[in-house]
């Protein structure tokens, strides 16, 4: 991927997710919007990343990218933000309101 495009994507992700909180809770790290009670990402410390398809699919429409093109970009961005290694990714995960509350109230 072109380094300039990747930087622009990263900059836009930082801007769009600046309101989200990073919450380290047990064996997972979550990226959650407290006000909207919405989870964008869930990172399992063993290296697996779950990402929310509706948000990221809409986000990458701006860059005319398909899932097979942007999935690695999400992983690279998460590696930069969390200083971790992403081994696998998956966009299929559910996150109920009660689970959001549980994560937001997590005491490591």
Buried (B, 14 or more C-beta within 10 A) or exposed (E): EEEEEEEEBBEBBEEEBEEBEEBEBEEBBBBBBBEEBBBBBBBBEEEBBBBBEEBBBEBBEEEEBEEEEBBEBBBBBBBEBBEBEBEEBEBEEEBEEEBBEEBBEEEE
